[in-house]
């Protein structure tokens, strides 16, 4: 059959509170024009993030009842540890309450001021954790990754020529480790090829520099490799994932993505010395090393969820959802990143609203218009989230001005997505009337979470 159906049945529902456009205008004003500050119940279609917003399976709910809440060495810890070790092949497994905690431990133990951390693209919390300790989070995305309309696979690959130049210029003394993010969230959810991971791994190994993977969406990346890279069509997603992890020295993980859980994460590595430093800070920040800020129930649901994320039928259905949305946008002429991402579709706010300059944040204008029009909450991935500063402290716009519509896992049905397309189509018709925004408040780090905005008039 050509129709790809959801590989599950819905067993429980949650009511959606529908509201009017007039109510949404008031809601947004009260939230200072920042959708992060809206109440979730006021967002009928909430695509702010796919992190921790998915629906758990019956097997996960059953596993939750098996949670062993012993403080140290619980059965749930051993289930979690063995599952993560089986997939990653790493010796040291440290649970954390979410991915940014793993990033913070990594940053605060082995990174110092003046260091450089290369990545294909750092996402917001990763970048912030490294910058917080005085390091430079350096993006080395291949050039094709910046061509958002180029419809080819593996646009998340790292520029290995640039990586070699950075190593030659700074040496391993200034580069405590390098990273690759799979999939590349910042650049549109684009996958990274196994060939690129292998090449990066070899370059770093030859230079004596450790290699970490930000593996929040490792299962989705494994799916893209299976579908698009020669030599992997007959391999299981688990086999592909194991090969990815074999090439790195460690990994950070938010289990709120491809762990199919509502909370949790981990930090893994093989280096005994680093593991001891990680453990010492973990105890200070998160908790005892066999629970790491998580309940036994959380550990159980993550252990089950990691396996479910690697099921081919599930990934095929999830990708079909993104492709469905991309095809609809294509027919309507709505500018979006091609190919569609593994966890989201990304609208190009720069092309959608060419009359709004980056200094007036077209992504915020589009995000707010989607909420007012139909109660859809997305998120800006542009100059609010990813702008940098020059030597004089002036803001340098992000090269991309995107709006991410991140799809929670196993939550919405096709009618919800049809409604989403209608909302975007209506905003597309009114696009010339939209205006930009300016800050009225911004924090020093991760400003997008708490920022306040006012619309630019005139």
KOLNULUM-384755 format. One line per 10 residues: their letters; for each residue x, y, z of C-alpha. Coordinates in nm, 4 decimals. Example, Ala and Ser with C-alpha at 12.3 -4.5 7.8 and 13.67 -1.06 7.14 Angstrom:
as) 1.2300:-0.4500:0.7800  1.3670:-0.1060:0.7140
***
This chain:
xxxxxxxxxx) 0.0000:0.0000:0.0000  0.1159:0.3567:-0.0680  -0.0427:0.5055:0.2422  0.1863:0.4975:0.5442  -0.0198:0.4666:0.8610  0.0724:0.5332:1.2224  0.2220:0.2114:1.3662  0.0089:0.2465:1.6802  -0.3485:0.2894:1.8015  -0.4609:0.5748:2.0257
xxxxxxxxxx) -0.5639:0.4474:2.3679  -0.6049:0.7717:2.5624  -0.6844:1.1286:2.4564  -0.6183:1.4719:2.6025  -0.8610:1.7564:2.5390  -0.7368:2.0551:2.3411  -0.8651:2.3937:2.4523  -0.9714:2.5849:2.1420  -0.9614:2.9647:2.1583  -1.0442:3.2619:1.9374
xxxxxxxxxx) -0.8117:3.4916:1.7486  -0.9118:3.7769:1.9790  -0.8136:3.5702:2.2820  -0.4813:3.4794:2.1235  -0.3984:3.8458:2.0591  -0.4506:3.9161:2.4291  -0.2521:3.6067:2.5289  0.0458:3.7125:2.3188  0.0392:4.0659:2.4555  0.0432:3.9314:2.8116
xxxxxxxxxx) 0.3383:3.7096:2.7128  0.5339:4.0149:2.5893  0.5200:3.8794:2.2330  0.7326:3.5771:2.3259  0.5612:3.2427:2.2695  0.7880:3.0803:2.5301  0.5939:3.2805:2.7901  0.2497:3.1564:2.6791  0.0539:2.9046:2.8841  0.0598:2.5669:2.7119
xxxxxxxxxx) -0.3177:2.5300:2.7459  -0.3533:2.8400:2.5269  -0.1637:2.6715:2.2384  -0.4012:2.4310:2.0552  -0.1215:2.3055:1.8274  0.2037:2.3177:2.0218  0.5090:2.2714:1.8012  0.7475:2.4713:2.0193  0.9681:2.1650:2.0660  0.9819:1.7894:2.0242
xxxxxxxxxx) 1.1786:1.7681:2.3499  0.9920:1.5819:2.6224  0.6562:1.6426:2.4565  0.5947:1.2989:2.3057  0.3386:1.0364:2.4028  0.4661:0.7240:2.5772  0.3730:0.3741:2.4645  0.1840:0.1098:2.6635  0.5158:-0.0684:2.7179  0.6665:0.2489:2.8618
xxxxxxxxxx) 0.3703:0.3032:3.0933  0.3972:-0.0573:3.2069  0.7730:-0.0138:3.2644  0.7037:0.2980:3.4681  0.5228:0.0812:3.7251  0.8389:-0.1269:3.7633  1.0468:0.1704:3.8721  1.2813:0.0883:4.1564  1.3256:0.4060:4.3578  1.6222:0.2876:4.5616
xxxxxxxxxx) 1.8757:0.5671:4.6012  2.1785:0.3664:4.4859  2.2162:0.0698:4.2528  1.8482:0.0159:4.1719  1.7175:-0.2417:3.9246  1.5936:0.0470:3.7067  1.9442:0.1911:3.6934  2.0839:-0.1419:3.5741  1.8155:-0.1670:3.3039  1.8969:0.1871:3.1884
xxxxxxxxxx) 2.2741:0.1302:3.2061  2.2633:-0.1960:3.0122  2.0390:-0.0493:2.7403  2.2566:0.2584:2.6871  2.5748:0.0497:2.6944  2.4280:-0.1931:2.4386  2.3533:0.0893:2.1939  2.6551:0.3144:2.2514  2.9205:0.0581:2.3402  3.0613:0.2974:2.5982
xxxxxxxxxx) 3.2166:0.1926:2.9290  3.0968:0.4764:3.1527  2.7243:0.5610:3.1616  2.6118:0.8658:3.3612  2.2404:0.9505:3.3760  2.1369:1.3183:3.3881  1.8047:1.4933:3.4246  1.8251:1.6176:3.0635  2.0699:1.6864:2.7832  2.1848:2.0314:2.8907
xxxxxxxxxx) 2.2989:1.8842:3.2228  2.5268:1.6455:3.0333  2.6571:1.9406:2.8293  2.7171:2.1450:3.1462  2.9149:1.8648:3.3104  3.1256:1.8245:2.9973  3.1849:2.2002:2.9733  3.2674:2.2549:3.3403  3.5152:1.9680:3.3712  3.7302:1.9645:3.0572
xxxxxxxxxx) 3.6751:2.3047:2.8923  3.8517:2.6263:2.9948  3.8389:2.9875:2.8884  3.9933:3.0387:2.5451  3.9245:2.6852:2.4243  3.7591:2.6143:2.0900  3.4896:2.3487:2.0444  3.4266:2.2687:1.6754  3.0891:2.1203:1.5766  2.8872:2.0918:1.2588
xxxxxxxxxx) 2.6417:2.3280:1.4361  2.6017:2.3865:1.8073  2.2438:2.4104:1.9257  2.1405:2.6739:2.1795  2.2117:2.5052:2.5140  2.5301:2.3408:2.3850  2.6658:2.6711:2.2660  2.5593:2.8495:2.5847  2.7279:2.5960:2.8138  3.0594:2.6334:2.6328
xxxxxxxxxx) 3.0376:3.0120:2.6112  2.9489:3.0278:2.9804  3.2951:2.8932:3.0697  3.4655:3.1294:2.8229  3.5143:2.8933:2.5268  3.4258:2.9490:2.1616  3.1542:2.7279:2.0154  3.2644:2.7071:1.6518  3.0249:2.5974:1.3768  3.1880:2.4190:1.0814
xxxxxxxxxx) 2.8859:2.3177:0.8755  2.9536:2.2242:0.5126  2.8565:2.4938:0.2638  2.5651:2.2918:0.1282  2.4069:2.3090:0.4717  2.3493:2.6824:0.4286  2.1671:2.6364:0.0962  1.8266:2.5695:0.2471  1.6584:2.5001:-0.0876  1.9159:2.2436:-0.2026
xxxxxxxxxx) 1.7283:1.9122:-0.1894  2.0077:1.6628:-0.1232  2.0704:1.4296:0.1714  2.3237:1.4818:0.4503  2.3281:1.8598:0.4590  2.4305:1.8286:0.8236  2.7814:1.7094:0.7362  3.0785:1.8892:0.8924  3.3269:2.0762:0.6736  3.6305:1.8529:0.7219
xxxxxxxxxx) 3.8646:2.0888:0.5355  3.7729:2.3652:0.7779  3.8182:2.1245:1.0698  4.1723:2.0444:0.9589  4.2524:2.4168:0.9303  4.1231:2.4858:1.2808  4.3364:2.2032:1.4194  4.6450:2.3269:1.2317  4.5903:2.6825:1.3532  4.5141:2.6130:1.7190
xxxxxxxxxx) 4.6459:2.2640:1.7932  4.4989:2.0129:2.0320  4.5987:2.2255:2.3317  4.3132:2.4646:2.2486  4.0655:2.1963:2.1360  3.9741:1.9672:2.4282  3.7313:1.7805:2.2017  3.5187:1.8286:1.8914  3.1548:1.7381:1.8325  2.9006:1.6440:1.5697
xxxxxxxxxx) 2.5279:1.6991:1.6306  2.2981:1.4339:1.4828  2.0687:1.5368:1.3333  2.1776:1.8974:1.2833  1.8913:2.0830:1.4509  2.0271:2.4332:1.3937  2.0454:2.3846:1.0171  1.6995:2.2375:0.9638  1.7142:1.8928:1.1194  1.9506:1.7701:0.8497
xxxxxxxxxx) 2.1198:1.4322:0.8783  2.4918:1.3580:0.8983  2.6302:1.0803:0.6803  2.8246:0.7868:0.8187  3.1028:0.8739:0.5744  3.1335:1.2192:0.7298  3.1311:1.0811:1.0842  3.4084:0.8396:0.9836  3.6173:1.1152:0.8266  3.5778:1.3465:1.1268
xxxxxxxxxx) 3.6621:1.0590:1.3600  3.9845:0.9840:1.1700  4.0931:1.3493:1.1559  4.0429:1.3878:1.5299  4.2042:1.0562:1.6157  4.5118:1.1444:1.4096  4.5297:1.4784:1.5919  4.4830:1.3229:1.9351  4.1573:1.5114:1.9967  3.8577:1.3334:2.1555
xxxxxxxxxx) 3.5360:1.3136:1.9533  3.1888:1.3525:2.1065  2.8485:1.3154:1.9436  2.5465:1.5184:2.0500  2.3138:1.2255:1.9889  1.9689:1.3610:2.0851  1.8218:1.2405:1.7557  2.0593:0.9535:1.6797  1.7793:0.7146:1.5797  1.6396:0.9607:1.3262
xxxxxxxxxx) 1.9909:1.0071:1.1880  2.0297:0.6301:1.1626  1.7062:0.6182:0.9605  1.8398:0.8760:0.7130  2.1614:0.6768:0.6752  1.9655:0.3578:0.6076  1.7465:0.5297:0.3482  2.0063:0.7415:0.1702  2.3605:0.6117:0.2154  2.5073:0.3327:0.0063
xxxxxxxxxx) 2.5782:0.0121:0.1936  2.3262:0.0582:0.4758  1.9904:-0.0386:0.3234  2.0029:-0.3904:0.4695  2.1236:-0.2887:0.8157  1.8951:-0.2358:1.1126  1.8763:0.1040:1.2776  2.0377:-0.0435:1.5870  2.3325:-0.1719:1.3837  2.3745:0.1709:1.2235
xxxxxxxxxx) 2.3524:0.3466:1.5598  2.6164:0.1161:1.7072  2.8487:0.1957:1.4178  2.8038:0.5703:1.4746  2.8877:0.5391:1.8440  3.1856:0.3144:1.7736  3.3460:0.6080:1.5914  3.3296:0.8504:1.8857  3.4877:0.8718:2.2303  3.1757:0.9909:2.4082
xxxxxxxxxx) 2.8283:1.1361:2.3683  2.5756:1.3691:2.5266  2.2078:1.2838:2.5043  1.8710:1.4361:2.5736  1.6429:1.1352:2.6165  1.3512:1.3763:2.5709  1.4021:1.3316:2.1972  1.4963:0.9835:2.0725  1.4558:0.8375:2.4194  1.0815:0.8955:2.3705
xxxxxxxxxx) 1.0640:1.0115:2.7320  0.9378:1.3245:2.9024  1.2605:1.3844:3.0946  1.6151:1.2514:3.1131  1.9483:1.2267:2.9391  2.2982:1.0856:2.9741  2.6692:1.1445:2.9310  2.8822:0.8498:2.8161  3.2526:0.7986:2.7495  3.5377:0.5453:2.7640
xxxxxxxxxx) 3.8034:0.7639:2.9274  3.8462:0.6614:3.2929  3.9972:0.9931:3.4036  3.7256:1.2021:3.2389  3.4562:0.9705:3.3740  3.5788:1.0289:3.7288  3.5660:1.4064:3.6811  3.2186:1.3780:3.5267  3.1032:1.1629:3.8176  3.2302:1.4051:4.0804
xxxxxxxxxx) 3.0413:1.6971:3.9252  2.7370:1.4775:3.8586  2.7115:1.4053:4.2317  2.7318:1.7766:4.3084  2.4825:1.8883:4.0434  2.2491:1.5976:3.9611  2.2617:1.3259:4.2258  2.4146:0.9861:4.2916  2.5676:0.8333:3.9747  2.3079:0.5549:3.9529
xxxxxxxxxx) 2.0122:0.7911:3.9248  2.1558:1.1266:3.8135  1.8524:1.3402:3.8920  1.6006:1.0865:3.7595  1.3485:0.8657:3.9333  1.3556:0.4906:3.8800  1.0375:0.5334:3.6761  1.2189:0.7711:3.4404  1.5097:0.5323:3.3994  1.2708:0.2500:3.3068
xxxxxxxxxx) 1.0753:0.4513:3.0491  1.3953:0.5743:2.8820  1.5331:0.2205:2.8593  1.2186:0.1102:2.6762  1.1922:0.4272:2.4672  1.5438:0.4013:2.3269  1.4546:0.0648:2.1785  1.1245:0.1889:2.0365  1.2961:0.4851:1.8693  1.5138:0.2388:1.6777
xxxxxxxxxx) 1.2155:0.0517:1.5331  1.2123:0.1017:1.1563  0.8324:0.1206:1.1186  0.8154:0.3983:1.3755  1.0861:0.6041:1.2023  0.9288:0.5452:0.8614  0.5958:0.6801:0.9862  0.7605:0.9792:1.1536  0.9506:1.0745:0.8405  0.6328:1.0312:0.6319
xxxxxxxxxx) 0.4692:1.2948:0.8515  0.7446:1.5462:0.7775  0.7372:1.4610:0.4069  0.3597:1.5105:0.3997  0.3970:1.8612:0.5398  0.6867:1.9431:0.3079  0.4888:1.8323:0.0033  0.1943:2.0516:0.1041  0.4213:2.3529:0.1531  0.5840:2.2855:-0.1822
xxxxxxxxxx) 0.2500:2.2955:-0.3611  0.1573:2.6220:-0.1890  0.4914:2.7843:-0.2688  0.5743:2.8352:0.0976  0.9534:2.8623:0.1446  1.0925:2.5896:0.3693  1.4138:2.3974:0.4255  1.4619:2.1072:0.1864  1.4744:1.8197:0.2432  1.2460:1.8191:0.5455
xxxxxxxxxx) 1.4095:1.7418:0.8780  1.3719:1.4282:1.0817  1.1885:1.5914:1.3713  1.0520:1.9145:1.2266  0.9792:2.1230:0.9229  1.1566:2.4577:0.9059  1.0041:2.7626:0.7395  1.2409:3.0180:0.5883  1.1395:3.3428:0.7564  1.3871:3.5411:0.5444
xxxxxxxxxx) 1.2114:3.4398:0.2223  0.8668:3.4362:0.3822  0.9058:3.7976:0.5042  1.1739:3.9586:0.2829  1.0599:4.3091:0.3833  1.1633:4.2486:0.7472  1.5420:4.2781:0.8039  1.7301:4.0440:1.0348  1.7697:4.3330:1.2802  1.3907:4.3236:1.3269
xxxxxxxxxx) 1.3765:3.9447:1.3660  1.1540:3.8060:1.0887  1.1410:3.4698:1.2659  0.9692:3.6249:1.5671  0.7253:3.8031:1.3360  0.6346:3.4749:1.1675  0.6112:3.2764:1.4915  0.3762:3.5350:1.6427  0.1636:3.5529:1.3281  0.1166:3.1730:1.3305
xxxxxxxxxx) 0.0010:3.1856:1.6904  -0.2464:3.4688:1.6363  -0.3848:3.3157:1.3167  -0.4414:2.9616:1.4414  -0.2999:2.8985:1.7861  0.0086:2.7258:1.6438  0.3174:2.7668:1.8622  0.6496:2.7279:1.6797  0.9950:2.8602:1.7625  1.2399:3.1010:1.6011
xxxxxxxxxx) 1.5798:2.9611:1.5011  1.7355:3.2774:1.3664  1.9020:3.5921:1.4912  1.7242:3.5926:1.8281  1.8539:3.2463:1.9121  2.1797:3.2343:1.7155  2.3124:3.5860:1.6570  2.6754:3.6413:1.7551  2.8751:3.9487:1.8561  3.1685:4.1141:1.6809
xxxxxxxxxx) 3.4767:4.2481:1.8606  3.2961:4.5755:1.9337  2.9955:4.3985:2.0833  2.7667:4.4639:1.7878  2.5143:4.1958:1.7015  2.5950:3.9850:1.3938  2.2814:3.8263:1.2435  2.2492:3.4520:1.2053  2.3080:3.3300:0.8476  1.9711:3.1540:0.8647
xxxxxxxxxx) 1.6364:3.2971:0.9758  1.4238:2.9881:1.0351  1.1017:2.9011:1.2132  1.0969:2.5449:1.3417  0.7732:2.3517:1.3682  0.8906:2.0632:1.5858  0.6548:1.7663:1.5880  0.6052:1.5888:1.9221  0.6360:1.2132:1.8856  0.3129:1.0107:1.8574
xxxxxxxxxx) 0.0930:1.3064:1.9568  -0.0853:1.4649:1.6581  -0.2867:1.3106:1.3730  -0.3169:1.4027:1.0061  -0.6121:1.6359:1.0661  -0.3949:1.8401:1.2994  -0.1328:1.8697:1.0259  -0.3956:1.9643:0.7667  -0.5081:2.2396:1.0023  -0.1453:2.3502:1.0439
xxxxxxxxxx) -0.1081:2.3830:0.6674  -0.4261:2.5941:0.6513  -0.2953:2.8284:0.9198  0.0397:2.8748:0.7443  -0.1358:2.9305:0.4111  -0.3466:3.2078:0.5658  -0.0405:3.3790:0.7119  0.1329:3.3446:0.3736  -0.1534:3.5415:0.2143  -0.1135:3.8201:0.4738
xxxxxxxxxx) 0.2659:3.8191:0.4855  0.3147:4.1695:0.3445  0.1216:4.3199:0.6357  0.3456:4.1684:0.9050  0.5948:4.3837:1.0944  0.9213:4.3103:1.2721  1.0011:4.3163:1.6437  1.2564:4.4711:1.8786  1.3791:4.3643:2.2223  1.2483:4.5335:2.5342
xxxxxxxxxx) 1.4369:4.2862:2.7562  1.7018:4.0196:2.6933  1.9191:3.8004:2.9155  2.2919:3.7547:2.8579  2.2642:3.3809:2.7857  1.9844:3.1910:2.6111  1.7935:3.5140:2.5719  1.5140:3.3627:2.3633  1.3635:3.1800:2.6618  1.2797:3.4915:2.8646
xxxxxxxx) 1.3026:3.7793:2.6136  1.0354:4.0435:2.5795  0.9498:4.2051:2.2482  0.7565:4.5002:2.1079  0.6370:4.5233:1.7515  0.8112:4.7719:1.5239  0.5507:5.0177:1.4023  0.5482:5.2297:1.0884
***
